[in-house]
Amino acid sequence: MTDSNDAEVQNALDPNPEHLDENDPNVARDPVCGMLVDKRTAQNTMSAPVNDKGVGTLYFCSPDCKALFEANPAQYGYPSL
């Protein structure tokens, strides 16, 4: 029998706890931690240059990942904001 703490630890380690499909157009990858995020319910987003053509929306799994990105976007392959 699996105890609830084991399940919580597994969920914390799973980069895709909701088992989202990365090929779904409503799913994005957090540029900081790599976790998949449902665009329809994401609460942590920001506009940023995403390619040579302009600005797009980035999706983050948490406020912590968003703050890490804002502090140093170049670390994650993006130009300074």
C-alpha positions in Angstrom: 0.0 0.0 0.0 1.3 3.5 -0.9 1.2 6.0 1.8 -0.1 9.6 0.9 3.4 11.0 1.7 4.9 8.8 -1.0 2.3 10.1 -3.5 3.0 13.7 -2.6 6.7 13.2 -3.1 6.2 11.5 -6.5 3.9 14.4 -7.6 6.6 16.9 -6.5 9.2 15.1 -8.6 6.9 14.6 -11.7 7.5 17.3 -14.3 4.1 16.6 -15.7 1.8 15.8 -12.7 -1.4 16.5 -14.6 -0.2 14.2 -17.4 -0.6 16.9 -20.0 0.2 16.1 -23.7 3.0 18.3 -24.9 1.6 18.1 -28.4 -1.6 19.7 -27.3 -1.8 23.4 -28.5 -3.2 24.3 -25.1 0.0 23.1 -23.3 3.3 25.0 -22.9 6.6 24.2 -21.3 7.8 26.3 -18.4 11.1 27.8 -19.6 12.7 27.6 -16.2 11.9 24.1 -14.8 10.6 22.4 -18.0 7.2 21.4 -16.4 4.2 21.3 -18.7 1.6 24.0 -18.0 -2.0 24.1 -19.2 -2.3 27.5 -20.9 -6.1 27.6 -20.2 -5.6 27.6 -16.4 -2.1 29.1 -16.1 -1.9 31.8 -13.4 1.8 32.8 -14.0 2.4 34.2 -17.4 4.3 37.1 -19.0 4.9 38.6 -22.4 8.4 38.3 -23.7 10.3 38.2 -27.0 10.0 34.6 -28.1 11.6 34.8 -31.6 12.6 37.2 -34.3 9.0 37.9 -35.1 8.0 39.6 -31.9 6.5 39.0 -28.5 4.6 36.0 -27.2 3.3 34.6 -23.9 5.5 32.5 -21.6 3.8 30.2 -19.1 5.2 29.3 -15.7 4.2 26.6 -13.3 4.6 28.8 -10.3 5.4 32.4 -9.1 8.9 31.1 -8.1 9.7 30.0 -11.7 8.4 33.3 -13.0 10.6 35.3 -10.6 13.7 33.3 -11.5 13.1 33.9 -15.1 12.5 37.7 -14.6 15.7 37.9 -12.6 17.8 36.4 -15.4 16.1 35.6 -18.7 19.4 35.1 -20.5 20.0 32.1 -18.3 17.0 30.5 -20.0 17.9 31.5 -23.5 15.9 34.7 -23.8 17.2 38.3 -24.3 17.0 40.8 -21.5 13.5 42.1 -20.9 
